[in-house]
Amino acid sequence: MFNDIGPLELITLVVLAVLVFGPDKLPKVIQDVMRTVRKIREFSESAKQDIRSELGPEFKDFEFEDLNPKTFIRKQLDNDELGLKEIRNGFDLKKEMAEVTDAVHSTDTSSPSSSSSSSSSGGRIDMTKKPEEPGKDDRPPFDADAT
């Protein structure tokens, strides 16, 4: 319930409670709060029991914690009636990526402009090299009418 309250925060809450209620009334306030928390827990437990009895025997294994989406998914993945492990194991990402890169490299080697660059590296493109800067002759002609 109080998993994310640190020791410094707890001390701060105690000091604040002593300042607000005073040392005389603080034990009475703590008793009243604990009594209220107990009554709320009893009410929620009785409501859960009423819901379970109304649902009938087919929902005897029903847990309210299963309504949490994280718990539901974790339980379904552990159960594995859907065959998710087979699907996950059947999908090989490395194999798929190798097929895609082979397809891309075969397309690159078929074009005449990249055949000289790919033949020196054995059909692979060297990604560590910086691209060659175009020279002054490689620029497209300037068309004053187009601007």
C-alpha positions as CSV (number, residue, x, y, z in Angstrom):
1,M,0.0,0.0,0.0
2,F,2.8,2.4,0.9
3,N,5.5,1.0,-1.3
4,D,6.5,4.3,-2.8
5,I,6.8,6.3,0.4
6,G,10.4,6.8,1.5
7,P,11.7,7.2,5.0
8,L,12.1,11.0,4.7
9,E,8.5,11.3,3.4
10,L,7.2,9.2,6.3
11,I,9.0,11.3,8.9
12,T,7.6,14.4,7.2
13,L,4.1,13.0,7.4
14,V,4.5,12.2,11.1
15,V,5.8,15.7,11.9
16,L,3.0,17.3,9.9
17,A,0.4,15.1,11.7
18,V,1.8,16.1,15.1
19,L,1.8,19.8,14.1
20,V,-1.8,19.7,12.7
21,F,-3.5,17.5,15.3
22,G,-1.2,18.0,18.3
23,P,0.4,15.3,20.5
24,D,-2.8,15.1,22.6
25,K,-5.3,14.2,19.8
26,L,-3.0,12.3,17.5
27,P,-3.5,8.8,19.0
28,K,-7.3,9.3,18.8
29,V,-7.1,10.4,15.2
30,I,-4.9,7.4,14.3
31,Q,-7.5,5.1,15.9
32,D,-10.3,6.7,14.0
33,V,-8.4,6.4,10.7
34,M,-7.6,2.8,11.3
35,R,-11.2,2.0,12.2
36,T,-12.4,3.7,9.0
37,V,-9.8,1.7,6.9
38,R,-10.9,-1.6,8.5
39,K,-14.6,-0.8,7.8
40,I,-13.8,0.0,4.2
41,R,-11.8,-3.2,3.8
42,E,-14.7,-5.2,5.3
43,F,-17.1,-3.5,3.0
44,S,-15.0,-4.3,-0.1
45,E,-14.5,-7.9,1.0
46,S,-18.3,-8.4,1.5
47,A,-18.9,-6.8,-1.9
48,K,-16.4,-9.2,-3.5
49,Q,-18.1,-12.1,-1.9
50,D,-21.5,-10.9,-3.1
51,I,-20.3,-10.6,-6.6
52,R,-18.7,-14.1,-6.5
53,S,-21.9,-15.6,-5.2
54,E,-24.0,-13.8,-7.9
55,L,-21.7,-14.9,-10.7
56,G,-22.2,-18.6,-10.0
57,P,-20.1,-21.7,-10.0
58,E,-18.6,-21.2,-13.5
59,F,-16.7,-18.2,-12.2
60,K,-15.3,-19.9,-9.0
61,D,-11.7,-19.3,-10.1
62,F,-12.4,-15.6,-10.8
63,E,-10.0,-13.2,-9.1
64,F,-10.5,-9.5,-9.1
65,E,-6.8,-8.9,-9.6
66,D,-7.2,-10.4,-13.1
67,L,-9.1,-7.3,-14.1
68,N,-5.8,-5.4,-14.0
69,P,-4.5,-5.5,-17.7
70,K,-0.9,-6.3,-16.7
71,T,-1.9,-9.2,-14.6
72,F,-4.3,-10.5,-17.2
73,I,-1.7,-10.4,-20.0
74,R,1.0,-12.0,-17.8
75,K,-1.5,-14.8,-16.9
76,Q,-2.4,-15.4,-20.5
77,L,1.3,-15.5,-21.6
78,D,2.1,-18.0,-18.9
79,N,-0.9,-20.1,-19.9
80,D,0.1,-20.1,-23.6
81,E,-3.1,-21.7,-24.8
82,L,-2.9,-19.4,-27.8
83,G,0.5,-20.7,-29.0
84,L,2.2,-17.4,-28.6
85,K,5.6,-19.0,-28.0
86,E,5.3,-20.9,-31.3
87,I,4.5,-17.6,-33.1
88,R,7.3,-15.8,-31.4
89,N,9.8,-18.5,-32.2
90,G,8.6,-18.8,-35.8
91,F,9.4,-15.2,-36.4
92,D,13.1,-14.9,-37.0
93,L,14.0,-11.2,-37.2
94,K,17.7,-11.9,-38.2
95,K,16.6,-14.1,-41.1
96,E,14.0,-11.6,-42.3
97,M,16.6,-8.7,-42.2
98,A,19.2,-10.9,-44.0
99,E,16.7,-11.5,-46.8
100,V,15.9,-7.8,-47.1
101,T,19.5,-6.8,-47.2
102,D,20.3,-9.5,-49.8
103,A,17.4,-8.2,-51.9
104,V,18.7,-4.6,-51.6
105,H,22.2,-5.7,-52.5
106,S,21.1,-7.7,-55.5
107,T,19.2,-4.6,-56.7
108,D,22.3,-2.4,-56.2
109,T,24.6,-4.8,-58.1
110,S,22.2,-4.9,-61.1
111,S,22.4,-1.1,-61.7
112,P,25.5,-0.1,-63.7
113,S,26.3,3.1,-61.7
114,S,26.9,1.2,-58.4
115,S,28.7,-1.8,-59.8
116,S,32.1,-0.2,-59.5
117,S,31.6,0.7,-55.9
118,S,30.0,-2.6,-54.9
119,S,32.5,-4.8,-56.7
120,S,35.4,-3.5,-54.6
121,S,33.6,-4.3,-51.3
122,G,32.3,-7.7,-52.3
123,G,28.7,-6.7,-53.0
124,R,28.4,-4.8,-49.7
125,I,28.2,-1.0,-49.2
126,D,30.7,0.4,-46.8
127,M,28.7,2.6,-44.5
128,T,31.8,4.0,-42.7
129,K,32.9,5.9,-45.8
130,K,31.8,9.5,-46.2
131,P,29.8,10.1,-49.4
132,E,31.8,11.6,-52.2
133,E,31.1,15.3,-52.7
134,P,30.0,16.2,-56.2
135,G,32.4,18.2,-58.2
136,K,31.7,21.3,-60.1
137,D,31.0,19.3,-63.3
138,D,28.3,17.1,-61.6
139,R,26.0,20.0,-60.8
140,P,22.8,20.3,-62.8
141,P,22.8,23.3,-65.2
142,F,21.4,26.5,-63.8
143,D,18.2,27.7,-65.4
144,A,17.5,31.3,-64.7
145,D,14.0,31.0,-66.2
146,A,13.0,28.3,-63.7
147,T,13.7,30.4,-60.6
